[in-house]
Amino acid sequence: MECDISLIVPNRNHAHKLPRLLDSVLAQQGVRIEVVIVDDDSDEPYNELLDGYRSQGLRINFVRGKKRLYTKNARLAGIYAAQAPIVAFADADDALVGTQTLARHWRRMVVENAQVLHFRSYIAAPDGTLERYFYVADPFAERLEGIDIFSRFLKNDIHGTSAIWNKLFHKHIFLQFIDHASQSSV
């Protein structure tokens, strides 16, 4: 089965938090999603949990690090393992709101022929209600090319380099950036 979006989830000892995220992914309609869970040297077992979601039709790609990766390298491992041309990121304790969230953003990205798509992000309040965390647009596509995308949105983003969790990216942009960064003398 081909997929449209690979949702990359770095995870270390948060298997107990994954059901909320996986339930929200399972509820998504109108887009084929692959969840790439990158295990960052966890002590917790995953097999039973992931098999239960796979039996419900959720496509899960489980990547086990051979050593401690930490978040940045776990995300990179997830990008390399991703099968879809478009990637997004989530944490184990995140959840998608509604049933058309990723489909709507994915369609907009395809229609706009965008390399990056920004969208609204929310966090859950302690009582379970949703509060707006920060508002970017609903959604908008930037027309930038190659690694210029990274310098542009990271320079203007209030969260700096960590704010990739409210965007969809074309996978090839990350791979270009990684290749460029590895060849740089800086």
KATABEL-V518667 format. One record per pair of residues at least 12 apart in sequence whose ideal C-beta (glycine too) atoms are under 8 Angstrom apart, sorted by the first residue. I is the first residue (numbers start at 1). J is the second residue. Records with the same first field share a line. If there is no record, write none. Layout:
BEGIN
I: J / J
END
This chain:
BEGIN
1: 32 / 59
2: 32 / 83 / 84
3: 32 / 33 / 34 / 59 / 83 / 84
4: 31 / 32 / 33 / 84 / 85 / 86 / 106
5: 31 / 32 / 33 / 34 / 84 / 86 / 87 / 88 / 102 / 106 / 168
6: 33 / 34 / 35 / 36 / 61 / 78 / 82 / 83 / 84 / 86 / 87 / 88 / 171
7: 25 / 33 / 34 / 35 / 36 / 87 / 88 / 89 / 90 / 102
8: 36 / 38 / 75 / 78 / 79 / 82 / 87 / 88 / 89 / 90
9: 21 / 35 / 36 / 37 / 38 / 78 / 89 / 90 / 91 / 92
10: 38 / 40 / 69 / 71 / 74 / 75 / 78 / 91
11: 37 / 38 / 39 / 40 / 42 / 74 / 92
12: 39 / 40 / 41 / 42 / 74
13: 42 / 43 / 44
14: 42 / 44 / 92 / 93
15: 42 / 44 / 45 / 46 / 49 / 92
16: 44
17: 92 / 93
18: 37 / 49 / 92
19: 49
20: 93 / 94 / 95
21: 90 / 91 / 92 / 93 / 94 / 95 / 96
22: 35 / 53 / 58
23: 95
24: 95 / 96 / 97
25: 58 / 96
26: 53 / 56 / 57 / 58
27: 96 / 99
28: 96 / 99 / 100 / 101 / 102 / 103
29: 99 / 100 / 103
30: 100 / 103 / 104 / 107
31: 102 / 103 / 106 / 107
32: 59 / 84
33: 58 / 59 / 102
34: 59 / 60 / 61 / 82 / 83 / 84
35: 58 / 59 / 60 / 61
36: 61 / 63 / 78 / 81 / 82
37: 50 / 60 / 61 / 62 / 63
38: 63 / 65 / 69 / 74 / 75 / 77 / 78 / 81
39: 62 / 63 / 64 / 65
40: 65 / 68 / 69 / 70 / 71 / 74
41: 65 / 67 / 68 / 69
46: 62
50: 62
61: 81 / 82 / 83
63: 77 / 78 / 81
65: 77
75: 89 / 164
76: 178
79: 171 / 174 / 175 / 178
82: 171
84: 171
85: 170 / 171 / 172
86: 106 / 109 / 168 / 169 / 170 / 171
87: 168 / 169 / 170 / 171 / 174
88: 102 / 165 / 167 / 168 / 169
89: 164 / 165
90: 165
91: 165
94: 165
95: 124
97: 122 / 130
104: 139
105: 117 / 119 / 139 / 168
106: 168
108: 139 / 141
109: 141 / 168
112: 141 / 143
113: 141
114: 141 / 142 / 143
115: 142 / 144 / 145 / 149 / 169 / 170 / 173
116: 141 / 142 / 144 / 149 / 153 / 167 / 168 / 169 / 170 / 173
117: 139 / 140 / 141 / 142 / 167 / 168
118: 136 / 137 / 139 / 140 / 142 / 153 / 166 / 167
119: 136 / 137 / 138 / 139 / 166 / 167 / 168
120: 132 / 135 / 136 / 137 / 138 / 139 / 166
121: 133 / 134 / 136 / 165 / 166
134: 158 / 166
136: 166
146: 173 / 176
147: 173 / 176 / 177 / 180
149: 169 / 173
150: 173 / 177
153: 167
END
